[in-house]
Amino acid sequence: MRIDFASAMAGMTFPNSNLAAGYDSKETVIAHQSIYGGKNYPSAVHFHVE
């Protein structure tokens, strides 16, 4: 299993300009993601397998 976190997947889908105009925008804004972990930021991924 693999989990990817991305603002856009270059070459695989329309790029995300991170602006209201979306992929039609001539401008782009760099997006920054933060992934927090530890007991102060509990998280989980659940999936069902048959």
ModelCIF file with pLDDT and N, C-alpha, C, O atoms, coordinates in Angstrom:
data_MODEL
#
_entry.id   MODEL 
#
_entity.id                         1 
_entity.type                       polymer 
_entity.pdbx_number_of_molecules   1 
#
_entity_poly.entity_id                      1 
_entity_poly.type                           'polypeptide(L)' 
_entity_poly.nstd_linkage                   no 
_entity_poly.nstd_monomer                   no 
_entity_poly.pdbx_seq_one_letter_code       MRIDFASAMAGMTFPNSNLAAGYDSKETVIAHQSIYGGKNYPSAVHFHVE 
_entity_poly.pdbx_seq_one_letter_code_can   MRIDFASAMAGMTFPNSNLAAGYDSKETVIAHQSIYGGKNYPSAVHFHVE 
_entity_poly.pdbx_strand_id                 A 
#
loop_
_entity_poly_seq.entity_id 
_entity_poly_seq.num 
_entity_poly_seq.mon_id 
_entity_poly_seq.hetero 
1 1  MET n 
1 2  ARG n 
1 3  ILE n 
1 4  ASP n 
1 5  PHE n 
1 6  ALA n 
1 7  SER n 
1 8  ALA n 
1 9  MET n 
1 10 ALA n 
1 11 GLY n 
1 12 MET n 
1 13 THR n 
1 14 PHE n 
1 15 PRO n 
1 16 ASN n 
1 17 SER n 
1 18 ASN n 
1 19 LEU n 
1 20 ALA n 
1 21 ALA n 
1 22 GLY n 
1 23 TYR n 
1 24 ASP n 
1 25 SER n 
1 26 LYS n 
1 27 GLU n 
1 28 THR n 
1 29 VAL n 
1 30 ILE n 
1 31 ALA n 
1 32 HIS n 
1 33 GLN n 
1 34 SER n 
1 35 ILE n 
1 36 TYR n 
1 37 GLY n 
1 38 GLY n 
1 39 LYS n 
1 40 ASN n 
1 41 TYR n 
1 42 PRO n 
1 43 SER n 
1 44 ALA n 
1 45 VAL n 
1 46 HIS n 
1 47 PHE n 
1 48 HIS n 
1 49 VAL n 
1 50 GLU n 
#
_struct_asym.id          A 
_struct_asym.entity_id   1 
#
loop_
_ma_qa_metric.id 
_ma_qa_metric.mode 
_ma_qa_metric.name 
_ma_qa_metric.software_group_id 
_ma_qa_metric.type 
1 global pLDDT . pLDDT 
2 local  pLDDT . pLDDT 
#
_ma_qa_metric_global.metric_id      1 
_ma_qa_metric_global.metric_value   78.26 
_ma_qa_metric_global.model_id       1 
_ma_qa_metric_global.ordinal_id     1 
#
loop_
_ma_qa_metric_local.label_asym_id 
_ma_qa_metric_local.label_comp_id 
_ma_qa_metric_local.label_seq_id 
_ma_qa_metric_local.metric_id 
_ma_qa_metric_local.metric_value 
_ma_qa_metric_local.model_id 
_ma_qa_metric_local.ordinal_id 
A MET 1  2 80.00 1 1  
A ARG 2  2 84.00 1 2  
A ILE 3  2 81.00 1 3  
A ASP 4  2 76.00 1 4  
A PHE 5  2 72.00 1 5  
A ALA 6  2 68.00 1 6  
A SER 7  2 61.00 1 7  
A ALA 8  2 58.00 1 8  
A MET 9  2 60.00 1 9  
A ALA 10 2 60.00 1 10 
A GLY 11 2 63.00 1 11 
A MET 12 2 63.00 1 12 
A THR 13 2 66.00 1 13 
A PHE 14 2 66.00 1 14 
A PRO 15 2 68.00 1 15 
A ASN 16 2 72.00 1 16 
A SER 17 2 78.00 1 17 
A ASN 18 2 79.00 1 18 
A LEU 19 2 79.00 1 19 
A ALA 20 2 79.00 1 20 
A ALA 21 2 75.00 1 21 
A GLY 22 2 73.00 1 22 
A TYR 23 2 73.00 1 23 
A ASP 24 2 77.00 1 24 
A SER 25 2 79.00 1 25 
A LYS 26 2 81.00 1 26 
A GLU 27 2 84.00 1 27 
A THR 28 2 82.00 1 28 
A VAL 29 2 83.00 1 29 
A ILE 30 2 80.00 1 30 
A ALA 31 2 78.00 1 31 
A HIS 32 2 81.00 1 32 
A GLN 33 2 79.00 1 33 
A SER 34 2 82.00 1 34 
A ILE 35 2 81.00 1 35 
A TYR 36 2 85.00 1 36 
A GLY 37 2 84.00 1 37 
A GLY 38 2 88.00 1 38 
A LYS 39 2 90.00 1 39 
A ASN 40 2 93.00 1 40 
A TYR 41 2 91.00 1 41 
A PRO 42 2 87.00 1 42 
A SER 43 2 84.00 1 43 
A ALA 44 2 84.00 1 44 
A VAL 45 2 84.00 1 45 
A HIS 46 2 88.00 1 46 
A PHE 47 2 87.00 1 47 
A HIS 48 2 89.00 1 48 
A VAL 49 2 90.00 1 49 
A GLU 50 2 88.00 1 50 
#
loop_
_atom_site.group_PDB 
_atom_site.id 
_atom_site.type_symbol 
_atom_site.label_atom_id 
_atom_site.label_alt_id 
_atom_site.label_comp_id 
_atom_site.label_asym_id 
_atom_site.label_entity_id 
_atom_site.label_seq_id 
_atom_site.pdbx_PDB_ins_code 
_atom_site.Cartn_x 
_atom_site.Cartn_y 
_atom_site.Cartn_z 
_atom_site.occupancy 
_atom_site.B_iso_or_equiv 
_atom_site.pdbx_formal_charge 
_atom_site.auth_seq_id 
_atom_site.auth_comp_id 
_atom_site.auth_asym_id 
_atom_site.auth_atom_id 
_atom_site.pdbx_PDB_model_num 
ATOM 1   N N  . MET A 1 1  ? 0.838   -1.156  0.000   1.00 80.00 ? 1  MET A N  1 
ATOM 2   C CA . MET A 1 1  ? 0.000   0.000   0.000   1.00 80.00 ? 1  MET A CA 1 
ATOM 3   C C  . MET A 1 1  ? 0.896   1.236   0.000   1.00 80.00 ? 1  MET A C  1 
ATOM 4   O O  . MET A 1 1  ? 1.963   1.254   0.615   1.00 80.00 ? 1  MET A O  1 
ATOM 5   N N  . ARG A 1 2  ? 0.438   2.260   -0.702  1.00 84.00 ? 2  ARG A N  1 
ATOM 6   C CA . ARG A 1 2  ? 1.190   3.509   -0.773  1.00 84.00 ? 2  ARG A CA 1 
ATOM 7   C C  . ARG A 1 2  ? 0.216   4.674   -0.675  1.00 84.00 ? 2  ARG A C  1 
ATOM 8   O O  . ARG A 1 2  ? -0.859  4.649   -1.275  1.00 84.00 ? 2  ARG A O  1 
ATOM 9   N N  . ILE A 1 3  ? 0.594   5.679   0.073   1.00 81.00 ? 3  ILE A N  1 
ATOM 10  C CA . ILE A 1 3  ? -0.215  6.888   0.190   1.00 81.00 ? 3  ILE A CA 1 
ATOM 11  C C  . ILE A 1 3  ? 0.640   8.073   -0.222  1.00 81.00 ? 3  ILE A C  1 
ATOM 12  O O  . ILE A 1 3  ? 1.732   8.269   0.310   1.00 81.00 ? 3  ILE A O  1 
ATOM 13  N N  . ASP A 1 4  ? 0.149   8.863   -1.169  1.00 76.00 ? 4  ASP A N  1 
ATOM 14  C CA . ASP A 1 4  ? 0.849   10.057  -1.624  1.00 76.00 ? 4  ASP A CA 1 
ATOM 15  C C  . ASP A 1 4  ? 0.032   11.293  -1.269  1.00 76.00 ? 4  ASP A C  1 
ATOM 16  O O  . ASP A 1 4  ? -1.192  11.297  -1.402  1.00 76.00 ? 4  ASP A O  1 
ATOM 17  N N  . PHE A 1 5  ? 0.702   12.320  -0.826  1.00 72.00 ? 5  PHE A N  1 
ATOM 18  C CA . PHE A 1 5  ? 0.074   13.612  -0.567  1.00 72.00 ? 5  PHE A CA 1 
ATOM 19  C C  . PHE A 1 5  ? 0.685   14.602  -1.540  1.00 72.00 ? 5  PHE A C  1 
ATOM 20  O O  . PHE A 1 5  ? 1.899   14.805  -1.533  1.00 72.00 ? 5  PHE A O  1 
ATOM 21  N N  . ALA A 1 6  ? -0.135  15.222  -2.375  1.00 68.00 ? 6  ALA A N  1 
ATOM 22  C CA . ALA A 1 6  ? 0.398   16.140  -3.375  1.00 68.00 ? 6  ALA A CA 1 
ATOM 23  C C  . ALA A 1 6  ? -0.618  17.211  -3.717  1.00 68.00 ? 6  ALA A C  1 
ATOM 24  O O  . ALA A 1 6  ? -1.825  16.981  -3.633  1.00 68.00 ? 6  ALA A O  1 
ATOM 25  N N  . SER A 1 7  ? -0.137  18.372  -4.099  1.00 61.00 ? 7  SER A N  1 
ATOM 26  C CA . SER A 1 7  ? -1.021  19.426  -4.590  1.00 61.00 ? 7  SER A CA 1 
ATOM 27  C C  . SER A 1 7  ? -1.405  19.159  -6.035  1.00 61.00 ? 7  SER A C  1 
ATOM 28  O O  . SER A 1 7  ? -2.511  19.500  -6.454  1.00 61.00 ? 7  SER A O  1 
ATOM 29  N N  . ALA A 1 8  ? -0.524  18.565  -6.788  1.00 58.00 ? 8  ALA A N  1 
ATOM 30  C CA . ALA A 1 8  ? -0.781  18.216  -8.177  1.00 58.00 ? 8  ALA A CA 1 
ATOM 31  C C  . ALA A 1 8  ? 0.165   17.088  -8.557  1.00 58.00 ? 8  ALA A C  1 
ATOM 32  O O  . ALA A 1 8  ? 1.228   16.922  -7.959  1.00 58.00 ? 8  ALA A O  1 
ATOM 33  N N  . MET A 1 9  ? -0.227  16.335  -9.535  1.00 60.00 ? 9  MET A N  1 
ATOM 34  C CA . MET A 1 9  ? 0.606   15.239  -10.005 1.00 60.00 ? 9  MET A CA 1 
ATOM 35  C C  . MET A 1 9  ? 1.024   15.586  -11.421 1.00 60.00 ? 9  MET A C  1 
ATOM 36  O O  . MET A 1 9  ? 0.336   15.223  -12.376 1.00 60.00 ? 9  MET A O  1 
ATOM 37  N N  . ALA A 1 10 ? 2.132   16.277  -11.569 1.00 60.00 ? 10 ALA A N  1 
ATOM 38  C CA . ALA A 1 10 ? 2.595   16.759  -12.868 1.00 60.00 ? 10 ALA A CA 1 
ATOM 39  C C  . ALA A 1 10 ? 2.662   15.621  -13.879 1.00 60.00 ? 10 ALA A C  1 
ATOM 40  O O  . ALA A 1 10 ? 3.236   14.567  -13.609 1.00 60.00 ? 10 ALA A O  1 
ATOM 41  N N  . GLY A 1 11 ? 2.077   15.844  -15.027 1.00 63.00 ? 11 GLY A N  1 
ATOM 42  C CA . GLY A 1 11 ? 2.096   14.848  -16.092 1.00 63.00 ? 11 GLY A CA 1 
ATOM 43  C C  . GLY A 1 11 ? 1.014   13.790  -15.980 1.00 63.00 ? 11 GLY A C  1 
ATOM 44  O O  . GLY A 1 11 ? 0.791   13.039  -16.930 1.00 63.00 ? 11 GLY A O  1 
ATOM 45  N N  . MET A 1 12 ? 0.337   13.712  -14.842 1.00 63.00 ? 12 MET A N  1 
ATOM 46  C CA . MET A 1 12 ? -0.690  12.688  -14.661 1.00 63.00 ? 12 MET A CA 1 
ATOM 47  C C  . MET A 1 12 ? -2.096  13.277  -14.643 1.00 63.00 ? 12 MET A C  1 
ATOM 48  O O  . MET A 1 12 ? -3.063  12.565  -14.917 1.00 63.00 ? 12 MET A O  1 
ATOM 49  N N  . THR A 1 13 ? -2.224  14.531  -14.333 1.00 66.00 ? 13 THR A N  1 
ATOM 50  C CA . THR A 1 13 ? -3.516  15.191  -14.257 1.00 66.00 ? 13 THR A CA 1 
ATOM 51  C C  . THR A 1 13 ? -3.299  16.673  -14.478 1.00 66.00 ? 13 THR A C  1 
ATOM 52  O O  . THR A 1 13 ? -2.160  17.122  -14.597 1.00 66.00 ? 13 THR A O  1 
ATOM 53  N N  . PHE A 1 14 ? -4.366  17.429  -14.533 1.00 66.00 ? 14 PHE A N  1 
ATOM 54  C CA . PHE A 1 14 ? -4.213  18.870  -14.717 1.00 66.00 ? 14 PHE A CA 1 
ATOM 55  C C  . PHE A 1 14 ? -3.444  19.465  -13.548 1.00 66.00 ? 14 PHE A C  1 
ATOM 56  O O  . PHE A 1 14 ? -3.734  19.138  -12.397 1.00 66.00 ? 14 PHE A O  1 
ATOM 57  N N  . PRO A 1 15 ? -2.478  20.321  -13.811 1.00 68.00 ? 15 PRO A N  1 
ATOM 58  C CA . PRO A 1 15 ? -1.738  20.949  -12.711 1.00 68.00 ? 15 PRO A CA 1 
ATOM 59  C C  . PRO A 1 15 ? -2.647  21.871  -11.910 1.00 68.00 ? 15 PRO A C  1 
ATOM 60  O O  . PRO A 1 15 ? -3.556  22.492  -12.462 1.00 68.00 ? 15 PRO A O  1 
ATOM 61  N N  . ASN A 1 16 ? -2.405  21.956  -10.636 1.00 72.00 ? 16 ASN A N  1 
ATOM 62  C CA . ASN A 1 16 ? -3.177  22.810  -9.741  1.00 72.00 ? 16 ASN A CA 1 
ATOM 63  C C  . ASN A 1 16 ? -2.410  24.113  -9.569  1.00 72.00 ? 16 ASN A C  1 
ATOM 64  O O  . ASN A 1 16 ? -1.307  24.114  -9.022  1.00 72.00 ? 16 ASN A O  1 
ATOM 65  N N  . SER A 1 17 ? -2.976  25.213  -10.024 1.00 78.00 ? 17 SER A N  1 
ATOM 66  C CA . SER A 1 17 ? -2.309  26.509  -9.901  1.00 78.00 ? 17 SER A CA 1 
ATOM 67  C C  . SER A 1 17 ? -2.419  27.069  -8.483  1.00 78.00 ? 17 SER A C  1 
ATOM 68  O O  . SER A 1 17 ? -1.727  28.027  -8.138  1.00 78.00 ? 17 SER A O  1 
ATOM 69  N N  . ASN A 1 18 ? -3.297  26.468  -7.655  1.00 79.00 ? 18 ASN A N  1 
ATOM 70  C CA . ASN A 1 18 ? -3.579  26.926  -6.301  1.00 79.00 ? 18 ASN A CA 1 
ATOM 71  C C  . ASN A 1 18 ? -4.225  28.306  -6.298  1.00 79.00 ? 18 ASN A C  1 
ATOM 72  O O  . ASN A 1 18 ? -4.135  29.047  -5.320  1.00 79.00 ? 18 ASN A O  1 
ATOM 73  N N  . LEU A 1 19 ? -4.872  28.635  -7.399  1.00 79.00 ? 19 LEU A N  1 
ATOM 74  C CA . LEU A 1 19 ? -5.627  29.876  -7.518  1.00 79.00 ? 19 LEU A CA 1 
ATOM 75  C C  . LEU A 1 19 ? -7.046  29.546  -7.971  1.00 79.00 ? 19 LEU A C  1 
ATOM 76  O O  . LEU A 1 19 ? -7.307  28.435  -8.433  1.00 79.00 ? 19 LEU A O  1 
ATOM 77  N N  . ALA A 1 20 ? -7.958  30.500  -7.843  1.00 79.00 ? 20 ALA A N  1 
ATOM 78  C CA . ALA A 1 20 ? -9.360  30.266  -8.200  1.00 79.00 ? 20 ALA A CA 1 
ATOM 79  C C  . ALA A 1 20 ? -9.536  29.887  -9.669  1.00 79.00 ? 20 ALA A C  1 
ATOM 80  O O  . ALA A 1 20 ? -10.479 29.167  -10.001 1.00 79.00 ? 20 ALA A O  1 
ATOM 81  N N  . ALA A 1 21 ? -8.659  30.349  -10.555 1.00 75.00 ? 21 ALA A N  1 
ATOM 82  C CA . ALA A 1 21 ? -8.785  30.044  -11.987 1.00 75.00 ? 21 ALA A CA 1 
ATOM 83  C C  . ALA A 1 21 ? -8.456  28.585  -12.305 1.00 75.00 ? 21 ALA A C  1 
ATOM 84  O O  . ALA A 1 21 ? -8.748  28.115  -13.404 1.00 75.00 ? 21 ALA A O  1 
ATOM 85  N N  . GLY A 1 22 ? -7.858  27.869  -11.364 1.00 73.00 ? 22 GLY A N  1 
ATOM 86  C CA . GLY A 1 22 ? -7.534  26.457  -11.571 1.00 73.00 ? 22 GLY A CA 1 
ATOM 87  C C  . GLY A 1 22 ? -6.492  26.250  -12.651 1.00 73.00 ? 22 GLY A C  1 
ATOM 88  O O  . GLY A 1 22 ? -5.543  27.028  -12.751 1.00 73.00 ? 22 GLY A O  1 
ATOM 89  N N  . TYR A 1 23 ? -6.654  25.203  -13.468 1.00 73.00 ? 23 TYR A N  1 
ATOM 90  C CA . TYR A 1 23 ? -5.628  24.872  -14.460 1.00 73.00 ? 23 TYR A CA 1 
ATOM 91  C C  . TYR A 1 23 ? -5.570  25.877  -15.612 1.00 73.00 ? 23 TYR A C  1 
ATOM 92  O O  . TYR A 1 23 ? -4.604  25.868  -16.375 1.00 73.00 ? 23 TYR A O  1 
ATOM 93  N N  . ASP A 1 24 ? -6.586  26.753  -15.761 1.00 77.00 ? 24 ASP A N  1 
ATOM 94  C CA . ASP A 1 24 ? -6.559  27.779  -16.801 1.00 77.00 ? 24 ASP A CA 1 
ATOM 95  C C  . ASP A 1 24 ? -5.690  28.979  -16.433 1.00 77.00 ? 24 ASP A C  1 
ATOM 96  O O  . ASP A 1 24 ? -5.431  29.831  -17.282 1.00 77.00 ? 24 ASP A O  1 
ATOM 97  N N  . SER A 1 25 ? -5.243  29.058  -15.204 1.00 79.00 ? 25 SER A N  1 
ATOM 98  C CA . SER A 1 25 ? -4.491  30.220  -14.732 1.00 79.00 ? 25 SER A CA 1 
ATOM 99  C C  . SER A 1 25 ? -3.100  30.282  -15.354 1.00 79.00 ? 25 SER A C  1 
ATOM 100 O O  . SER A 1 25 ? -2.435  29.258  -15.517 1.00 79.00 ? 25 SER A O  1 
ATOM 101 N N  . LYS A 1 26 ? -2.673  31.482  -15.696 1.00 81.00 ? 26 LYS A N  1 
ATOM 102 C CA . LYS A 1 26 ? -1.311  31.693  -16.203 1.00 81.00 ? 26 LYS A CA 1 
ATOM 103 C C  . LYS A 1 26 ? -0.335  31.838  -15.043 1.00 81.00 ? 26 LYS A C  1 
ATOM 104 O O  . LYS A 1 26 ? 0.872   31.676  -15.226 1.00 81.00 ? 26 LYS A O  1 
ATOM 105 N N  . GLU A 1 27 ? -0.843  32.141  -13.852 1.00 84.00 ? 27 GLU A N  1 
ATOM 106 C CA . GLU A 1 27 ? -0.016  32.293  -12.655 1.00 84.00 ? 27 GLU A CA 1 
ATOM 107 C C  . GLU A 1 27 ? -0.142  31.038  -11.791 1.00 84.00 ? 27 GLU A C  1 
ATOM 108 O O  . GLU A 1 27 ? -1.124  30.302  -11.890 1.00 84.00 ? 27 GLU A O  1 
ATOM 109 N N  . THR A 1 28 ? 0.836   30.809  -10.965 1.00 82.00 ? 28 THR A N  1 
ATOM 110 C CA . THR A 1 28 ? 0.770   29.711  -10.002 1.00 82.00 ? 28 THR A CA 1 
ATOM 111 C C  . THR A 1 28 ? 1.261   30.200  -8.648  1.00 82.00 ? 28 THR A C  1 
ATOM 112 O O  . THR A 1 28 ? 2.022   31.163  -8.552  1.00 82.00 ? 28 THR A O  1 
ATOM 113 N N  . VAL A 1 29 ? 0.816   29.523  -7.624  1.00 83.00 ? 29 VAL A N  1 
ATOM 114 C CA . VAL A 1 29 ? 1.259   29.785  -6.255  1.00 83.00 ? 29 VAL A CA 1 
ATOM 115 C C  . VAL A 1 29 ? 1.757   28.461  -5.693  1.00 83.00 ? 29 VAL A C  1 
ATOM 116 O O  . VAL A 1 29 ? 1.066   27.449  -5.806  1.00 83.00 ? 29 VAL A O  1 
ATOM 117 N N  . ILE A 1 30 ? 2.922   28.448  -5.101  1.00 80.00 ? 30 ILE A N  1 
ATOM 118 C CA . ILE A 1 30 ? 3.468   27.231  -4.509  1.00 80.00 ? 30 ILE A CA 1 
ATOM 119 C C  . ILE A 1 30 ? 2.637   26.841  -3.288  1.00 80.00 ? 30 ILE A C  1 
ATOM 120 O O  . ILE A 1 30 ? 2.363   27.672  -2.422  1.00 80.00 ? 30 ILE A O  1 
ATOM 121 N N  . ALA A 1 31 ? 2.243   25.585  -3.230  1.00 78.00 ? 31 ALA A N  1 
ATOM 122 C CA . ALA A 1 31 ? 1.494   25.070  -2.086  1.00 78.00 ? 31 ALA A CA 1 
ATOM 123 C C  . ALA A 1 31 ? 2.453   24.390  -1.120  1.00 78.00 ? 31 ALA A C  1 
ATOM 124 O O  . ALA A 1 31 ? 3.433   23.773  -1.536  1.00 78.00 ? 31 ALA A O  1 
ATOM 125 N N  . HIS A 1 32 ? 2.172   24.505  0.143   1.00 81.00 ? 32 HIS A N  1 
ATOM 126 C CA . HIS A 1 32 ? 2.980   23.865  1.182   1.00 81.00 ? 32 HIS A CA 1 
ATOM 127 C C  . HIS A 1 32 ? 2.067   22.986  2.031   1.00 81.00 ? 32 HIS A C  1 
ATOM 128 O O  . HIS A 1 32 ? 1.057   23.458  2.554   1.00 81.00 ? 32 HIS A O  1 
ATOM 129 N N  . GLN A 1 33 ? 2.420   21.718  2.168   1.00 79.00 ? 33 GLN A N  1 
ATOM 130 C CA . GLN A 1 33 ? 1.671   20.800  3.009   1.00 79.00 ? 33 GLN A CA 1 
ATOM 131 C C  . GLN A 1 33 ? 2.471   20.501  4.261   1.00 79.00 ? 33 GLN A C  1 
ATOM 132 O O  . GLN A 1 33 ? 3.702   20.497  4.257   1.00 79.00 ? 33 GLN A O  1 
ATOM 133 N N  . SER A 1 34 ? 1.736   20.252  5.327   1.00 82.00 ? 34 SER A N  1 
ATOM 134 C CA . SER A 1 34 ? 2.358   19.822  6.587   1.00 82.00 ? 34 SER A CA 1 
ATOM 135 C C  . SER A 1 34 ? 1.695   18.529  7.017   1.00 82.00 ? 34 SER A C  1 
ATOM 136 O O  . SER A 1 34 ? 0.471   18.407  6.993   1.00 82.00 ? 34 SER A O  1 
ATOM 137 N N  . ILE A 1 35 ? 2.502   17.576  7.406   1.00 81.00 ? 35 ILE A N  1 
ATOM 138 C CA . ILE A 1 35 ? 1.987   16.321  7.940   1.00 81.00 ? 35 ILE A CA 1 
ATOM 139 C C  . ILE A 1 35 ? 2.484   16.216  9.366   1.00 81.00 ? 35 ILE A C  1 
ATOM 140 O O  . ILE A 1 35 ? 3.686   16.156  9.622   1.00 81.00 ? 35 ILE A O  1 
ATOM 141 N N  . TYR A 1 36 ? 1.539   16.195  10.287  1.00 85.00 ? 36 TYR A N  1 
ATOM 142 C CA . TYR A 1 36 ? 1.874   16.145  11.701  1.00 85.00 ? 36 TYR A CA 1 
ATOM 143 C C  . TYR A 1 36 ? 1.685   14.729  12.212  1.00 85.00 ? 36 TYR A C  1 
ATOM 144 O O  . TYR A 1 36 ? 0.806   14.008  11.738  1.00 85.00 ? 36 TYR A O  1 
ATOM 145 N N  . GLY A 1 37 ? 2.497   14.328  13.168  1.00 84.00 ? 37 GLY A N  1 
ATOM 146 C CA . GLY A 1 37 ? 2.381   13.005  13.752  1.00 84.00 ? 37 GLY A CA 1 
ATOM 147 C C  . GLY A 1 37 ? 2.644   13.051  15.239  1.00 84.00 ? 37 GLY A C  1 
ATOM 148 O O  . GLY A 1 37 ? 3.000   14.094  15.786  1.00 84.00 ? 37 GLY A O  1 
ATOM 149 N N  . GLY A 1 38 ? 2.470   11.934  15.879  1.00 88.00 ? 38 GLY A N  1 
ATOM 150 C CA . GLY A 1 38 ? 2.715   11.847  17.310  1.00 88.00 ? 38 GLY A CA 1 
ATOM 151 C C  . GLY A 1 38 ? 1.432   11.915  18.110  1.00 88.00 ? 38 GLY A C  1 
ATOM 152 O O  . GLY A 1 38 ? 0.349   12.062  17.543  1.00 88.00 ? 38 GLY A O  1 
ATOM 153 N N  . LYS A 1 39 ? 1.546   11.809  19.419  1.00 90.00 ? 39 LYS A N  1 
ATOM 154 C CA . LYS A 1 39 ? 0.354   11.738  20.274  1.00 90.00 ? 39 LYS A CA 1 
ATOM 155 C C  . LYS A 1 39 ? -0.451  13.034  20.288  1.00 90.00 ? 39 LYS A C  1 
ATOM 156 O O  . LYS A 1 39 ? -1.643  13.006  20.593  1.00 90.00 ? 39 LYS A O  1 
ATOM 157 N N  . ASN A 1 40 ? 0.159   14.150  19.970  1.00 93.00 ? 40 ASN A N  1 
ATOM 158 C CA . ASN A 1 40 ? -0.581  15.413  19.926  1.00 93.00 ? 40 ASN A CA 1 
ATOM 159 C C  . ASN A 1 40 ? -1.392  15.577  18.642  1.00 93.00 ? 40 ASN A C  1 
ATOM 160 O O  . ASN A 1 40 ? -2.294  16.413  18.583  1.00 93.00 ? 40 ASN A O  1 
ATOM 161 N N  . TYR A 1 41 ? -1.079  14.790  17.617  1.00 91.00 ? 41 TYR A N  1 
ATOM 162 C CA . TYR A 1 41 ? -1.762  14.870  16.326  1.00 91.00 ? 41 TYR A CA 1 
ATOM 163 C C  . TYR A 1 41 ? -2.132  13.465  15.846  1.00 91.00 ? 41 TYR A C  1 
ATOM 164 O O  . TYR A 1 41 ? -1.602  13.005  14.834  1.00 91.00 ? 41 TYR A O  1 
ATOM 165 N N  . PRO A 1 42 ? -3.019  12.785  16.543  1.00 87.00 ? 42 PRO A N  1 
ATOM 166 C CA . PRO A 1 42 ? -3.345  11.420  16.152  1.00 87.00 ? 42 PRO A CA 1 
ATOM 167 C C  . PRO A 1 42 ? -4.068  11.382  14.799  1.00 87.00 ? 42 PRO A C  1 
ATOM 168 O O  . PRO A 1 42 ? -4.915  12.228  14.511  1.00 87.00 ? 42 PRO A O  1 
ATOM 169 N N  . SER A 1 43 ? -3.730  10.414  13.998  1.00 84.00 ? 43 SER A N  1 
ATOM 170 C CA . SER A 1 43 ? -4.393  10.216  12.714  1.00 84.00 ? 43 SER A CA 1 
ATOM 171 C C  . SER A 1 43 ? -4.357  8.735   12.381  1.00 84.00 ? 43 SER A C  1 
ATOM 172 O O  . SER A 1 43 ? -3.614  7.964   12.989  1.00 84.00 ? 43 SER A O  1 
ATOM 173 N N  . ALA A 1 44 ? -5.167  8.349   11.410  1.00 84.00 ? 44 ALA A N  1 
ATOM 174 C CA . ALA A 1 44 ? -5.224  6.945   11.022  1.00 84.00 ? 44 ALA A CA 1 
ATOM 175 C C  . ALA A 1 44 ? -5.730  6.824   9.594   1.00 84.00 ? 44 ALA A C  1 
ATOM 176 O O  . ALA A 1 44 ? -6.424  7.708   9.091   1.00 84.00 ? 44 ALA A O  1 
ATOM 177 N N  . VAL A 1 45 ? -5.379  5.733   8.956   1.00 84.00 ? 45 VAL A N  1 
ATOM 178 C CA . VAL A 1 45 ? -5.915  5.384   7.641   1.00 84.00 ? 45 VAL A CA 1 
ATOM 179 C C  . VAL A 1 45 ? -6.595  4.043   7.823   1.00 84.00 ? 45 VAL A C  1 
ATOM 180 O O  . VAL A 1 45 ? -5.987  3.083   8.295   1.00 84.00 ? 45 VAL A O  1 
ATOM 181 N N  . HIS A 1 46 ? -7.863  3.986   7.444   1.00 88.00 ? 46 HIS A N  1 
ATOM 182 C CA . HIS A 1 46 ? -8.641  2.743   7.581   1.00 88.00 ? 46 HIS A CA 1 
ATOM 183 C C  . HIS A 1 46 ? -9.064  2.271   6.193   1.00 88.00 ? 46 HIS A C  1 
ATOM 184 O O  . HIS A 1 46 ? -9.474  3.077   5.358   1.00 88.00 ? 46 HIS A O  1 
ATOM 185 N N  . PHE A 1 47 ? -8.965  0.991   5.953   1.00 87.00 ? 47 PHE A N  1 
ATOM 186 C CA . PHE A 1 47 ? -9.463  0.434   4.697   1.00 87.00 ? 47 PHE A CA 1 
ATOM 187 C C  . PHE A 1 47 ? -9.961  -0.970  4.955   1.00 87.00 ? 47 PHE A C  1 
ATOM 188 O O  . PHE A 1 47 ? -9.507  -1.644  5.880   1.00 87.00 ? 47 PHE A O  1 
ATOM 189 N N  . HIS A 1 48 ? -10.874 -1.398  4.152   1.00 89.00 ? 48 HIS A N  1 
ATOM 190 C CA . HIS A 1 48 ? -11.513 -2.708  4.298   1.00 89.00 ? 48 HIS A CA 1 
ATOM 191 C C  . HIS A 1 48 ? -11.003 -3.660  3.213   1.00 89.00 ? 48 HIS A C  1 
ATOM 192 O O  . HIS A 1 48 ? -10.967 -3.314  2.032   1.00 89.00 ? 48 HIS A O  1 
ATOM 193 N N  . VAL A 1 49 ? -10.617 -4.846  3.629   1.00 90.00 ? 49 VAL A N  1 
ATOM 194 C CA . VAL A 1 49 ? -10.164 -5.861  2.686   1.00 90.00 ? 49 VAL A CA 1 
ATOM 195 C C  . VAL A 1 49 ? -11.053 -7.076  2.820   1.00 90.00 ? 49 VAL A C  1 
ATOM 196 O O  . VAL A 1 49 ? -11.293 -7.563  3.925   1.00 90.00 ? 49 VAL A O  1 
ATOM 197 N N  . GLU A 1 50 ? -11.540 -7.566  1.696   1.00 88.00 ? 50 GLU A N  1 
ATOM 198 C CA . GLU A 1 50 ? -12.390 -8.775  1.715   1.00 88.00 ? 50 GLU A CA 1 
ATOM 199 C C  . GLU A 1 50 ? -11.627 -9.959  1.203   1.00 88.00 ? 50 GLU A C  1 
ATOM 200 O O  . GLU A 1 50 ? -12.169 -11.063 1.143   1.00 88.00 ? 50 GLU A O  1 
#
